[in-house]
């Protein structure tokens, strides 16, 4: 017979704030890169490569948003 357990977590305000900031940065990078690719598509231009998108939008994200340490790594994953 297999035993199972249920766990419930109760994060404090700091543990709630950090992932919220992280996913906010990821959402910002994803939306801006998607908007850029859609604009290029309507103009009939070729879409940029993954590397070009990450260089362009991660640096913009770092300039505009105060990132949590390590959030940039997850923001790169959001572009792909």
Number of C-alpha atoms within 10 A of each C-alpha: 3 3 4 5 4 4 4 5 5 7 9 8 8 9 10 11 11 15 13 12 16 20 15 16 24 22 15 20 26 21 15 17 22 14 12 15 17 14 13 14 12 8 9 9 11 9 14 13 8 13 11 10 22 20 11 14 21 22 14 14 18 14 10 9 13 11 17 13 9 9 19 19 12 13 24 19 12 18 21 11
